[in-house]
Amino acid sequence: MADIVESVLQYLDKNESVDSVDLAMTLKVDHQKIVGAVKSLQCLGDIIKADQKTNKSYELTDEGRQVAAKGSHEALECLKKIENLSLDGISDKDTNDFKKRKLIQEIGTWKEKSFKEYNFNSLGVMPPCGHLHPLLKVRAEYRQIFLEMGFTEMPTNNFIESSFWNFDSLFQPQQHPARDAHDTFFISDPASAHEFPMDYLERVKQVHSKGGYGSQGCTAVFRNENLDDTHLAEFHQIEGVVADYGLTLGDLIGTINAFFMKLGIKNIKFKPAYNPYTEPSMEVFSYHEGLKKLVEIGNSGIFRPEMLLPMGLPENVTAIAWGLSLERPTMIKYKVQNIRDLIGPKVDLQMVYDNPVCRLDK
């Protein structure tokens, strides 16, 4: 032991520090003898300084050596699944897991195919959506044309009107067929209206019953219409009026002609007619190519003095007015031969889908 102690001191005299394991290998002695020599020197006082170190070492077990040689159990299981990929296939879960771990990748067979060139300027297929009925398209054109001509749209949301304003003030006879129960909708609540400008009501009553302003009063008018290819029990009417000084029948004809020219209906004919509230009066016709005949598309005239003067208007003011059909011009524009094909449960929806805006002829 004394020889080993001396050897340790001689080595430290030449080297500042040393690991006991390395020193044992250098002196070619057992490591425990070096440890014993160091402890002996420590007992003698502050001769050397020694710090205790703990070293751990590991060696492979039999299973560890097998994993080191062939891979882990998980890796071997994963390998088996990958090997089965082109045989029996694997689950979607395993496929997604292998993709994330970059163990597999999709094979792009598209590279071997030939494709049609893409036209990036072409329009896609329009998605299914709602379609406007031809009557709504023509109604929208009516409105736009009249606005372009300088007319102002009046409120049209008053769906219920008293007989006074709807008939009496228009110099409509009491026995006129339009007042019949089968030609007018009546409501029960309220069953009657009472609030009127009474002085105006009295003037209207006077001109109806006894006449006035050069008139002898109302006379009867009769009509009887059946449902057919151009007649329905109801119809839509677009009304217009112009009041000014010095207006003539020529102004009325010119206004109606200008409107239908803008709508694309050019073959317009006028025929003298009778209306209780206009004099002179004219029915408006146009030729329907499908029916091969003229069909009435409106009515017009100059308001009678018996209607205007009770309102308090000056005697030299003239008012021209018209009521235009919506259904029949729509029939002409869309070449519909039966008016019943436009309204009702038997309407062909494909016709609604396919027809363009009314100005765009087929």
Secondary structure as GFF3:
##gff-version 3
##sequence-region A 1 362
A	DSSP	alpha_helix	2	14	.	.	.	ID=ss1
A	DSSP	alpha_helix	20	27	.	.	.	ID=ss2
A	DSSP	alpha_helix	31	43	.	.	.	ID=ss3
A	DSSP	alpha_helix	62	70	.	.	.	ID=ss4
A	DSSP	alpha_helix	73	83	.	.	.	ID=ss5
A	DSSP	alpha_helix	92	100	.	.	.	ID=ss6
A	DSSP	three_ten_helix	109	112	.	.	.	ID=ss7
A	DSSP	alpha_helix	134	148	.	.	.	ID=ss8
A	DSSP	alpha_helix	163	166	.	.	.	ID=ss9
A	DSSP	three_ten_helix	168	170	.	.	.	ID=ss10
A	DSSP	three_ten_helix	177	179	.	.	.	ID=ss11
A	DSSP	alpha_helix	198	209	.	.	.	ID=ss12
A	DSSP	beta_strand	237	245	.	.	.	ID=ss13
A	DSSP	alpha_helix	249	263	.	.	.	ID=ss14
A	DSSP	beta_strand	268	275	.	.	.	ID=ss15
A	DSSP	beta_strand	278	288	.	.	.	ID=ss16
A	DSSP	beta_strand	293	303	.	.	.	ID=ss17
A	DSSP	alpha_helix	305	308	.	.	.	ID=ss18
A	DSSP	three_ten_helix	309	311	.	.	.	ID=ss19
A	DSSP	beta_strand	317	325	.	.	.	ID=ss20
A	DSSP	alpha_helix	327	334	.	.	.	ID=ss21
A	DSSP	three_ten_helix	339	341	.	.	.	ID=ss22
A	DSSP	alpha_helix	349	354	.	.	.	ID=ss23
###
